[in-house]
Amino acid sequence: MNTLPTRYFNLTYIILDSIFCIILLFLFIYKKRYITLFWSLFGGVLYFLVDFGYFYLISGSREVYINNILQNSLYTGLILLWMSLSYGITNFAFIWLCLKKDKYLKEWLMLIIGWWLLCPCFAKLGGEFNIKTIRTTNQYHYVMLIILIVGYLIFLLYSFIKKESFKKIILNLLMLNIIGFAVQFCWEAALLLNGIRPLNVDSFNTLIIDSLIETNLGMPYIYFIYLFINKYRKDDLTKKHIN
């Protein structure tokens, strides 16, 4: 299915959201969530490589307009850099905090989701949403689906090799899918509710398809990274005693 995920925002939105991301990263430092901090930054860089490198440069599926004028590579790259860091940092933090069952998980999630809902409201004070981004999806959703299926097959194979109980496999499978679905759904729903995404069929398709595939496809791979790091280090980077 071909959908056209579209977003509308303004410079005020970019500035406010950038300030929030910086504050969030400093909170991770203050609370000694160092691995969460590094992981969040890694997410932002990874999303930029995919968004600008693949979606824009290779597949040509990403376009950015300001005042209805198609932007060149420089302005497109700058806007995609902010977008990637924004949802890369918050999404990857969301995932990591859930996987590690952080002591203050509810508070972290309330902070992140709350900002997703509030930022567009504050941004409207800055005037018209004159920046538009468009992305066609027919070129890569099938590839994403393959990556998702392969990832979960590897997860099942790993669980069988570890001789985990059927109950534990099902619970872990549900956990990964719920986290992968929830982070994308909450973010997409916040965009839709606040008019960042237009209220149309494409936006509803984006809400469902992206929630089922886009973040969820990485969950098995992220889970293996989490297991490896968590085996040796706590979030404050102190070593764990291995028996």
DRENMIVO-262907 format. One record per atom (N, C-alpha, C): residue in three letters; x, y, z. Coordinates in steps of 0.001 Angstrom, whole numbers, plus 500000, padded with zeros to 6 digits. Example, Ala and Ser with C-alpha at 12.3 -4.5 7.8 and 13.67 -1.06 7.14 Angstrom:
<sites>
(ala,(513190,494310,507800)),
(ala,(512300,495500,507800)),
(ala,(513200,496700,507800)),
(ser,(512850,497750,507080)),
(ser,(513670,498940,507140)),
(ser,(512900,500030,507870)),
</sites>
This chain:
<sites>
(met,(500836,498804,500000)),
(met,(500000,500000,500000)),
(met,(500870,501244,500000)),
(asn,(500563,502196,499116)),
(asn,(501319,503441,499045)),
(asn,(500616,504517,499866)),
(thr,(501299,505068,500849)),
(thr,(500752,506161,501647)),
(thr,(501716,507340,501552)),
(leu,(501207,508511,501882)),
(leu,(502019,509723,501838)),
(leu,(502028,510378,503216)),
(pro,(502872,509883,504142)),
(pro,(502961,510521,505453)),
(pro,(503394,511968,505302)),
(thr,(502581,512880,505816)),
(thr,(502842,514313,505667)),
(thr,(502823,514972,507042)),
(arg,(503727,515919,507234)),
(arg,(503761,516673,508488)),
(arg,(503820,518158,508205)),
(tyr,(503125,518932,509053)),
(tyr,(503157,520387,508980)),
(tyr,(503614,520928,510339)),
(phe,(504561,521851,510334)),
(phe,(505027,522472,511575)),
(phe,(505678,523801,511227)),
(asn,(506241,524467,512226)),
(asn,(506892,525755,511980)),
(asn,(508223,525821,512717)),
(leu,(508908,526948,512571)),
(leu,(510217,527107,513205)),
(leu,(510111,527063,514720)),
(thr,(509017,527599,515268)),
(thr,(508805,527573,516715)),
(thr,(508772,526137,517226)),
(tyr,(508117,525267,516484)),
(tyr,(508048,523850,516852)),
(tyr,(509455,523252,516910)),
(ile,(510272,523561,515908)),
(ile,(511636,523030,515853)),
(ile,(512447,523503,517053)),
(ile,(512343,524805,517375)),
(ile,(513121,525377,518485)),
(ile,(512692,524781,519824)),
(leu,(511379,524762,520072)),
(leu,(510878,524230,521342)),
(leu,(511235,522755,521512)),
(asp,(511069,521991,520443)),
(asp,(511343,520563,520532)),
(asp,(512834,520304,520730)),
(ser,(513676,521117,520103)),
(ser,(515125,520975,520282)),
(ser,(515520,521240,521728)),
(ile,(514911,522261,522331)),
(ile,(515188,522576,523739)),
(ile,(514780,521416,524625)),
(phe,(513610,520825,524341)),
(phe,(513150,519690,525138)),
(phe,(514123,518520,525045)),
(cys,(514591,518206,523837)),
(cys,(515511,517080,523656)),
(cys,(516802,517301,524438)),
(ile,(517292,518541,524435)),
(ile,(518510,518860,525195)),
(ile,(518259,518673,526685)),
(ile,(517107,519151,527175)),
(ile,(516760,518993,528588)),
(ile,(516644,517520,528954)),
(leu,(516016,516733,528076)),
(leu,(515866,515295,528324)),
(leu,(517230,514620,528441)),
(leu,(518154,514966,527560)),
(leu,(519493,514376,527611)),
(leu,(520213,514770,528900)),
(phe,(520054,516018,529327)),
(phe,(520678,516448,530585)),
(phe,(520034,515745,531781)),
(leu,(518745,515449,531687)),
(leu,(518093,514689,532760)),
(leu,(518670,513281,532854)),
(phe,(518968,512685,531709)),
(phe,(519599,511360,531720)),
(phe,(520962,511420,532401)),
(ile,(521703,512514,532148)),
(ile,(523006,512673,532799)),
(ile,(522828,512868,534302)),
(tyr,(521876,513732,534670)),
(tyr,(521631,514027,536086)),
(tyr,(521207,512778,536854)),
(lys,(520383,511930,536231)),
(lys,(519894,510715,536877)),
(lys,(520808,509511,536610)),
(lys,(521963,509762,536007)),
(lys,(522969,508732,535732)),
(lys,(522425,507616,534848)),
(arg,(521592,507992,533879)),
(arg,(521121,507042,532862)),
(arg,(522027,507179,531638)),
(tyr,(523303,506812,531827)),
(tyr,(524289,507066,530789)),
(tyr,(524092,506188,529552)),
(ile,(523792,504922,529763)),
(ile,(523570,504045,528617)),
(ile,(522316,504484,527865)),
(thr,(521275,504865,528598)),
(thr,(520072,505401,527961)),
(thr,(520409,506639,527142)),
(leu,(521281,507478,527683)),
(leu,(521731,508685,526981)),
(leu,(522430,508336,525671)),
(phe,(523419,507438,525733)),
(phe,(524162,507063,524533)),
(phe,(523259,506375,523516)),
(trp,(522375,505537,524013)),
(trp,(521465,504812,523137)),
(trp,(520513,505779,522424)),
(ser,(520037,506780,523133)),
(ser,(519138,507776,522556)),
(ser,(519834,508563,521450)),
(leu,(521066,508968,521705)),
(leu,(521836,509695,520698)),
(leu,(522120,508810,519485)),
(phe,(522407,507544,519749)),
(phe,(522606,506593,518652)),
(phe,(521348,506504,517792)),
(gly,(520177,506495,518435)),
(gly,(518916,506445,517705)),
(gly,(518744,507648,516803)),
(gly,(519091,508831,517303)),
(gly,(518979,510040,516503)),
(gly,(519872,510001,515278)),
(val,(521123,509560,515461)),
(val,(522067,509469,514343)),
(val,(521601,508410,513340)),
(leu,(521150,507269,513845)),
(leu,(520675,506195,512965)),
(leu,(519493,506655,512128)),
(tyr,(518529,507325,512750)),
(tyr,(517366,507807,512020)),
(tyr,(517764,508812,510943)),
(phe,(518768,509659,511246)),
(phe,(519205,510641,510252)),
(phe,(519845,509948,509050)),
(leu,(520663,508929,509307)),
(leu,(521292,508192,508219)),
(leu,(520245,507545,507326)),
(val,(519178,507026,507952)),
(val,(518113,506396,507177)),
(val,(517274,507456,506459)),
(asp,(516872,508501,507203)),
(asp,(515957,509501,506648)),
(asp,(516610,510323,505537)),
(phe,(517788,510857,505812)),
(phe,(518455,511680,504814)),
(phe,(519223,510824,503806)),
(gly,(519951,509817,504316)),
(gly,(520772,509003,503439)),
(gly,(519968,508137,502494)),
(tyr,(518979,507411,503050)),
(tyr,(518210,506504,502193)),
(tyr,(516959,507159,501618)),
(phe,(516073,507656,502512)),
(phe,(514794,508192,502048)),
(phe,(514971,509369,501086)),
(tyr,(515934,510257,501385)),
(tyr,(516097,511455,500549)),
(tyr,(517090,511236,499403)),
(leu,(518331,510829,499735)),
(leu,(519367,510758,498716)),
(leu,(519237,509562,497781)),
(ile,(518903,508405,498327)),
(ile,(518895,507184,497518)),
(ile,(517537,506925,496862)),
(ser,(516473,506865,497684)),
(ser,(515166,506502,497127)),
(ser,(514388,507702,496599)),
(gly,(514765,508909,497033)),
(gly,(514045,510107,496595)),
(gly,(512610,510155,497085)),
(ser,(512350,509494,498214)),
(ser,(510973,509424,498722)),
(ser,(510654,510515,499736)),
(arg,(511628,511352,500076)),
(arg,(511430,512401,501083)),
(arg,(511526,513774,500430)),
(glu,(510564,514645,500708)),
(glu,(510568,516023,500209)),
(glu,(510237,516968,501352)),
(val,(510854,518140,501343)),
(val,(510609,519168,502355)),
(val,(510264,520470,501653)),
(tyr,(509179,521100,502109)),
(tyr,(508732,522371,501536)),
(tyr,(508668,523434,502640)),
(ile,(509061,524659,502304)),
(ile,(508876,525807,503190)),
(ile,(508117,526856,502388)),
(asn,(506961,527245,502909)),
(asn,(506066,528163,502177)),
(asn,(505769,527631,500772)),
(asn,(505544,526317,500711)),
(asn,(505189,525612,499462)),
(asn,(506297,525611,498416)),
(ile,(507529,525893,498823)),
(ile,(508671,525857,497910)),
(ile,(509548,524657,498267)),
(leu,(509794,523788,497297)),
(leu,(510628,522609,497507)),
(leu,(512049,523039,497857)),
(gln,(512580,522469,498943)),
(gln,(513893,522889,499431)),
(gln,(515036,522062,498849)),
(asn,(516215,522679,498833)),
(asn,(517401,521996,498325)),
(asn,(517969,521054,499384)),
(ser,(519082,520411,499073)),
(ser,(519662,519399,499965)),
(ser,(520078,519978,501309)),
(leu,(520578,521216,501317)),
(leu,(521047,521819,502564)),
(leu,(519907,522006,503552)),
(tyr,(518851,522698,503144)),
(tyr,(517733,522954,504051)),
(tyr,(516980,521666,504380)),
(thr,(516865,520795,503386)),
(thr,(516229,519508,503647)),
(thr,(517027,518718,504681)),
(gly,(518349,518726,504520)),
(gly,(519212,518007,505456)),
(gly,(519113,518558,506872)),
(leu,(519058,519884,507005)),
(leu,(518968,520493,508338)),
(leu,(517646,520138,509024)),
(ile,(516559,520202,508271)),
(ile,(515256,519877,508849)),
(ile,(515172,518392,509191)),
(leu,(515698,517545,508316)),
(leu,(515692,516110,508593)),
(leu,(516620,515759,509753)),
(leu,(517680,516538,509928)),
(leu,(518569,516324,511076)),
(leu,(517812,516556,512375)),
(trp,(517077,517668,512442)),
(trp,(516275,517924,513647)),
(trp,(515211,516841,513832)),
(met,(514478,516512,512764)),
(met,(513423,515505,512878)),
(met,(513986,514179,513365)),
(ser,(515110,513775,512794)),
(ser,(515705,512487,513143)),
(ser,(516181,512465,514590)),
(leu,(516857,513540,515006)),
(leu,(517317,513605,516390)),
(leu,(516132,513630,517353)),
(ser,(515089,514343,516968)),
(ser,(513913,514461,517826)),
(ser,(513259,513110,518087)),
(tyr,(512801,512449,517018)),
(tyr,(512107,511188,517275)),
(tyr,(513063,510043,517496)),
(gly,(514324,510179,517050)),
(gly,(515302,509141,517350)),
(gly,(515629,509112,518832)),
(ile,(515908,510284,519406)),
(ile,(516235,510368,520836)),
(ile,(515065,509923,521692)),
(thr,(513879,510469,521437)),
(thr,(512725,510147,522289)),
(thr,(512254,508697,522105)),
(asn,(512226,508208,520857)),
(asn,(511778,506842,520613)),
(asn,(512731,505817,521190)),
(phe,(514019,506010,520983)),
(phe,(514987,505042,521486)),
(phe,(515066,505089,523012)),
(ala,(514903,506278,523588)),
(ala,(514849,506375,525051)),
(ala,(513626,505630,525577)),
(phe,(512484,505837,524942)),
(phe,(511224,505165,525286)),
(phe,(511446,503647,525306)),
(ile,(512040,503122,524244)),
(ile,(512250,501680,524111)),
(ile,(513204,501156,525180)),
(trp,(514334,501828,525346)),
(trp,(515347,501346,526286)),
(trp,(514842,501373,527722)),
(leu,(514156,502441,528095)),
(leu,(513614,502556,529444)),
(leu,(512582,501468,529715)),
(cys,(511812,501099,528681)),
(cys,(510827,500016,528834)),
(cys,(511517,498667,528962)),
(leu,(512525,498417,528149)),
(leu,(513223,497133,528197)),
(leu,(513894,496920,529554)),
(lys,(514485,497967,530093)),
(lys,(515180,497834,531365)),
(lys,(514258,497998,532570)),
(lys,(512977,498253,532284)),
(lys,(511992,498438,533361)),
(lys,(512518,499441,534387)),
(asp,(512860,500615,533896)),
(asp,(513432,501662,534726)),
(asp,(512571,501934,535958)),
(lys,(513233,502251,537040)),
(lys,(512548,502524,538317)),
(lys,(511514,503633,538177)),
(tyr,(511798,504624,537347)),
(tyr,(510890,505750,537138)),
(tyr,(510292,505718,535732)),
(leu,(509994,504522,535261)),
(leu,(509504,504358,533896)),
(leu,(508251,505187,533632)),
(lys,(507287,505154,534526)),
(lys,(506043,505906,534320)),
(lys,(506315,507398,534187)),
(glu,(507212,507900,535014)),
(glu,(507513,509332,534969)),
(glu,(508214,509710,533656)),
(trp,(509165,508872,533208)),
(trp,(509855,509134,531945)),
(trp,(508873,509133,530787)),
(leu,(507991,508129,530769)),
(leu,(507042,508025,529658)),
(leu,(506029,509156,529678)),
(met,(505603,509567,530867)),
(met,(504688,510711,530968)),
(met,(505352,511975,530442)),
(leu,(506638,512120,530725)),
(leu,(507381,513294,530261)),
(leu,(507470,513293,528735)),
(ile,(507847,512163,528152)),
(ile,(508034,512080,526702)),
(ile,(506704,512210,525960)),
(ile,(505728,511392,526350)),
(ile,(504429,511411,525669)),
(ile,(503732,512746,525891)),
(gly,(503866,513273,527106)),
(gly,(503269,514569,527410)),
(gly,(503823,515660,526506)),
(trp,(505133,515605,526253)),
(trp,(505733,516608,525370)),
(trp,(505250,516441,523944)),
(trp,(505136,515207,523481)),
(trp,(504616,514974,522131)),
(trp,(503237,515625,521962)),
(leu,(502446,515592,523024)),
(leu,(501100,516163,522956)),
(leu,(501100,517683,523109)),
(leu,(502007,518214,523932)),
(leu,(501980,519637,524264)),
(leu,(502755,520515,523290)),
(cys,(503840,519994,522736)),
(cys,(504697,520813,521874)),
(cys,(503942,521487,520728)),
(pro,(503080,520770,519996)),
(pro,(502351,521440,518903)),
(pro,(501459,522568,519393)),
(cys,(500907,522424,520599)),
(cys,(500037,523473,521155)),
(cys,(500832,524753,521391)),
(phe,(502024,524607,521978)),
(phe,(502883,525775,522199)),
(phe,(503362,526362,520868)),
(ala,(503649,525477,519918)),
(ala,(504199,525928,518627)),
(ala,(503213,526781,517843)),
(lys,(501924,526557,518068)),
(lys,(500907,527331,517342)),
(lys,(500984,528819,517669)),
(leu,(501614,529147,518812)),
(leu,(501790,530552,519173)),
(leu,(502788,531239,518239)),
(gly,(503575,530423,517528)),
(gly,(504588,530975,516630)),
(gly,(504106,531214,515219)),
(gly,(502816,531054,514999)),
(gly,(502271,531346,513677)),
(gly,(501948,530116,512854)),
(glu,(501748,530344,511585)),
(glu,(501314,529297,510659)),
(glu,(502339,528161,510563)),
(phe,(501818,526939,510409)),
(phe,(502685,525783,510181)),
(phe,(503056,525782,508691)),
(asn,(504150,526461,508360)),
(asn,(504507,526699,506959)),
(asn,(505576,525742,506425)),
(ile,(506002,524777,507250)),
(ile,(506984,523778,506812)),
(ile,(506257,522446,506619)),
(lys,(506462,521834,505464)),
(lys,(505778,520574,505163)),
(lys,(506795,519522,504737)),
(thr,(506654,518315,505279)),
(thr,(507481,517195,504837)),
(thr,(506573,516101,504292)),
(ile,(507023,515467,503215)),
(ile,(506272,514379,502583)),
(ile,(507209,513199,502398)),
(arg,(506656,511993,502582)),
(arg,(507454,510790,502351)),
(arg,(506569,509726,501724)),
(thr,(506942,509220,500564)),
(thr,(506208,508101,499960)),
(thr,(506739,506802,500551)),
(thr,(505855,505818,500689)),
(thr,(506238,504604,501414)),
(thr,(506185,503332,500589)),
(asn,(505682,503394,499362)),
(asn,(505531,502167,498585)),
(asn,(506862,501529,498231)),
(gln,(507960,502302,498294)),
(gln,(509246,501804,497863)),
(gln,(509954,500950,498904)),
(tyr,(509527,500998,500153)),
(tyr,(510332,500307,501160)),
(tyr,(509553,499548,502235)),
(his,(508238,499665,502293)),
(his,(507507,498967,503348)),
(his,(507638,497452,503224)),
(tyr,(507741,496940,501990)),
(tyr,(507922,495501,501831)),
(tyr,(509275,495066,502381)),
(val,(510290,495898,502176)),
(val,(511619,495604,502722)),
(val,(511567,495613,504243)),
(met,(510864,496610,504806)),
(met,(510723,496700,506260)),
(met,(510019,495469,506820)),
(leu,(509000,494998,506120)),
(leu,(508272,493814,506563)),
(leu,(509189,492595,506593)),
(ile,(510054,492469,505596)),
(ile,(511004,491355,505558)),
(ile,(511972,491435,506739)),
(ile,(512479,492655,507011)),
(ile,(513393,492845,508139)),
(ile,(512703,492473,509446)),
(leu,(511426,492854,509588)),
(leu,(510651,492533,510796)),
(leu,(510507,491021,510958)),
(ile,(510113,490325,509890)),
(ile,(509901,488874,509956)),
(ile,(511208,488151,510281)),
(val,(512293,488549,509607)),
(val,(513599,487925,509859)),
(val,(514021,488140,511307)),
(gly,(513815,489355,511818)),
(gly,(514189,489670,513190)),
(gly,(513471,488801,514206)),
(tyr,(512172,488650,514030)),
(tyr,(511412,487853,514984)),
(tyr,(511684,486356,514817)),
(leu,(512037,485911,513615)),
(leu,(512442,484518,513423)),
(leu,(513759,484240,514145)),
(ile,(514688,485196,514074)),
(ile,(515953,485065,514808)),
(ile,(515690,485034,516309)),
(phe,(514761,485883,516743)),
(phe,(514393,485903,518166)),
(phe,(513849,484544,518607)),
(leu,(512962,483956,517807)),
(leu,(512399,482648,518145)),
(leu,(513479,481572,518145)),
(leu,(514366,481605,517163)),
(leu,(515457,480632,517089)),
(leu,(516355,480749,518313)),
(tyr,(516680,481984,518702)),
(tyr,(517503,482229,519895)),
(tyr,(516816,481669,521142)),
(ser,(515510,481896,521256)),
(ser,(514760,481425,522427)),
(ser,(514743,479904,522489)),
(phe,(514610,479256,521341)),
(phe,(514604,477790,521313)),
(phe,(515985,477226,521676)),
(ile,(517041,477871,521162)),
(ile,(518404,477438,521475)),
(ile,(518679,477593,522962)),
(lys,(518166,478665,523556)),
(lys,(518332,478900,525007)),
(lys,(517433,478002,525845)),
(lys,(516565,477244,525157)),
(lys,(515626,476327,525806)),
(lys,(514723,477034,526812)),
(glu,(514264,478218,526401)),
(glu,(513339,478951,527255)),
(glu,(511965,478305,527189)),
(ser,(511199,478471,528242)),
(ser,(509860,477877,528287)),
(ser,(508953,478555,527265)),
(phe,(507926,477829,526840)),
(phe,(506978,478383,525868)),
(phe,(506319,479641,526425)),
(lys,(506011,479627,527713)),
(lys,(505375,480788,528339)),
(lys,(506284,482010,528274)),
(lys,(507581,481819,528564)),
(lys,(508512,482943,528554)),
(lys,(508689,483488,527136)),
(ile,(508733,482592,526152)),
(ile,(508877,483023,524760)),
(ile,(507693,483893,524351)),
(ile,(506483,483438,524690)),
(ile,(505275,484192,524338)),
(ile,(505253,485544,525038)),
(leu,(505622,485557,526330)),
(leu,(505625,486814,527079)),
(leu,(506642,487811,526509)),
(asn,(507834,487307,526169)),
(asn,(508853,488184,525588)),
(asn,(508427,488684,524205)),
(leu,(507794,487803,523456)),
(leu,(507298,488175,522129)),
(leu,(506246,489276,522235)),
(leu,(505337,489115,523190)),
(leu,(504302,490125,523416)),
(leu,(504917,491442,523884)),
(met,(505896,491328,524786)),
(met,(506547,492531,525316)),
(met,(507191,493346,524203)),
(leu,(507935,492679,523329)),
(leu,(508620,493380,522250)),
(leu,(507626,494028,521296)),
(asn,(506566,493307,520959)),
(asn,(505560,493853,520047)),
(asn,(504800,495011,520671)),
(ile,(504477,494891,521951)),
(ile,(503739,495961,522632)),
(ile,(504580,497232,522703)),
(ile,(505868,497088,523073)),
(ile,(506745,498260,523136)),
(ile,(506924,498869,521752)),
(gly,(507209,498012,520755)),
(gly,(507416,498489,519396)),
(gly,(506198,499181,518824)),
(phe,(505023,498637,519134)),
(phe,(503784,499256,518652)),
(phe,(503479,500537,519422)),
(ala,(503627,500482,520750)),
(ala,(503218,501604,521600)),
(ala,(504014,502865,521327)),
(val,(505339,502747,521182)),
(val,(506154,503947,520997)),
(val,(505785,504664,519700)),
(gln,(505599,503914,518620)),
(gln,(505248,504533,517342)),
(gln,(503812,505047,517357)),
(phe,(502905,504267,517969)),
(phe,(501498,504659,517995)),
(phe,(501304,505950,518795)),
(cys,(501934,506035,519969)),
(cys,(501789,507240,520802)),
(cys,(502310,508468,520078)),
(trp,(503433,508310,519409)),
(trp,(504030,509429,518686)),
(trp,(503181,509834,517492)),
(glu,(502756,508839,516694)),
(glu,(501923,509132,515526)),
(glu,(500571,509717,515938)),
(ala,(499974,509181,517005)),
(ala,(498683,509679,517471)),
(ala,(498788,511131,517933)),
(ala,(499901,511471,518601)),
(ala,(500109,512851,519053)),
(ala,(500204,513800,517862)),
(leu,(500893,513348,516805)),
(leu,(500996,514180,515597)),
(leu,(499628,514379,514963)),
(leu,(498839,513314,514918)),
(leu,(497518,513378,514290)),
(leu,(496556,514250,515088)),
(leu,(496557,514075,516401)),
(leu,(495637,514820,517263)),
(leu,(495908,516324,517231)),
(asn,(497156,516701,517002)),
(asn,(497526,518117,517052)),
(asn,(497619,518770,515682)),
(gly,(497234,518037,514637)),
(gly,(497229,518633,513315)),
(gly,(498578,518677,512637)),
(ile,(499602,518078,513249)),
(ile,(500898,517991,512577)),
(ile,(500751,517099,511348)),
(arg,(500045,516001,511538)),
(arg,(499630,515193,510397)),
(arg,(498200,515608,510040)),
(pro,(497902,515798,508757)),
(pro,(496549,516193,508356)),
(pro,(495558,515070,508615)),
(leu,(494324,515436,508873)),
(leu,(493289,514458,509165)),
(leu,(492743,513889,507858)),
(asn,(493394,512836,507356)),
(asn,(492948,512213,506115)),
(asn,(493279,510714,506137)),
(val,(492926,510025,505063)),
(val,(493123,508579,504987)),
(val,(494594,508218,505081)),
(asp,(495462,508985,504409)),
(asp,(496891,508696,504449)),
(asp,(497428,508729,505876)),
(ser,(496960,509692,506672)),
(ser,(497446,509811,508048)),
(ser,(496988,508640,508912)),
(phe,(495755,508183,508704)),
(phe,(495278,507021,509459)),
(phe,(496016,505753,509031)),
(asn,(496277,505626,507723)),
(asn,(497072,504487,507250)),
(asn,(498470,504519,507848)),
(thr,(499046,505728,507911)),
(thr,(500373,505897,508508)),
(thr,(500360,505495,509977)),
(leu,(499319,505915,510693)),
(leu,(499195,505592,512121)),
(leu,(499239,504089,512340)),
(ile,(498477,503334,511559)),
(ile,(498387,501889,511746)),
(ile,(499605,501163,511189)),
(ile,(499964,501452,509934)),
(ile,(501053,500725,509284)),
(ile,(502395,501000,509961)),
(asp,(502675,502282,510235)),
(asp,(503942,502617,510882)),
(asp,(504035,502010,512274)),
(ser,(502920,502009,513004)),
(ser,(502926,501450,514354)),
(ser,(503193,499948,514334)),
(leu,(502682,499278,513318)),
(leu,(502863,497829,513221)),
(leu,(504241,497444,512693)),
(ile,(504829,498314,511856)),
(ile,(506052,497909,511156)),
(ile,(507276,498733,511533)),
(glu,(507213,500049,511388)),
(glu,(508430,500853,511304)),
(glu,(509337,500765,512530)),
(thr,(508826,500990,513733)),
(thr,(509655,500845,514920)),
(thr,(509730,499385,515346)),
(asn,(508633,498681,515162)),
(asn,(508553,497290,515591)),
(asn,(509581,496412,514895)),
(leu,(509965,496766,513664)),
(leu,(510905,495925,512922)),
(leu,(512269,495850,513610)),
(gly,(512603,496882,514385)),
(gly,(513906,496897,515047)),
(gly,(513923,496268,516423)),
(met,(512744,495938,516959)),
(met,(512672,495475,518336)),
(met,(513486,494209,518625)),
(pro,(513440,493158,517791)),
(pro,(514258,491973,518104)),
(pro,(515750,492295,518156)),
(tyr,(516215,493127,517219)),
(tyr,(517628,493470,517170)),
(tyr,(518023,494330,518377)),
(ile,(517151,495270,518734)),
(ile,(517396,496100,519919)),
(ile,(517416,495238,521173)),
(tyr,(516551,494243,521216)),
(tyr,(516477,493343,522372)),
(tyr,(517796,492614,522571)),
(phe,(518405,492134,521492)),
(phe,(519681,491425,521596)),
(phe,(520788,492371,522056)),
(ile,(520768,493610,521556)),
(ile,(521746,494601,522004)),
(ile,(521562,494875,523492)),
(tyr,(520302,494998,523915)),
(tyr,(520015,495242,525329)),
(tyr,(520524,494090,526192)),
(leu,(520253,492846,525790)),
(leu,(520696,491687,526568)),
(leu,(522215,491678,526730)),
(phe,(522915,491999,525651)),
(phe,(524380,491992,525692)),
(phe,(524914,493070,526629)),
(ile,(524430,494306,526476)),
(ile,(524924,495408,527304)),
(ile,(524507,495223,528754)),
(asn,(523247,494829,528963)),
(asn,(522724,494687,530315)),
(asn,(523442,493584,531102)),
(lys,(524035,492645,530377)),
(lys,(524750,491544,531039)),
(lys,(526001,492041,531747)),
(tyr,(526604,493102,531210)),
(tyr,(527897,493549,531728)),
(tyr,(527849,494903,532420)),
(arg,(526867,495746,532072)),
(arg,(526870,497106,532607)),
(arg,(525497,497520,533109)),
(lys,(525502,498312,534190)),
(lys,(524289,498974,534638)),
(lys,(524138,500270,533853)),
(asp,(523002,500917,534014)),
(asp,(522749,502136,533234)),
(asp,(523707,503260,533593)),
(asp,(524268,503213,534810)),
(asp,(525232,504247,535206)),
(asp,(526657,503876,534801)),
(leu,(526798,502826,533998)),
(leu,(528060,502329,533440)),
(leu,(528912,501544,534420)),
(thr,(528438,501345,535651)),
(thr,(529176,500498,536564)),
(thr,(529070,499043,536124)),
(lys,(530119,498260,536406)),
(lys,(530153,496878,535993)),
(lys,(529214,496021,536828)),
(lys,(528676,494999,536186)),
(lys,(527868,494030,536905)),
(lys,(528738,492840,537281)),
(his,(528449,492266,538432)),
(his,(529169,491072,538853)),
(his,(528564,489866,538149)),
(ile,(529366,489188,537356)),
(ile,(528896,488031,536602)),
(ile,(529330,486760,537316)),
(asn,(528336,485932,537617)),
(asn,(528639,484679,538320)),
(asn,(529220,483645,537353)),
</sites>
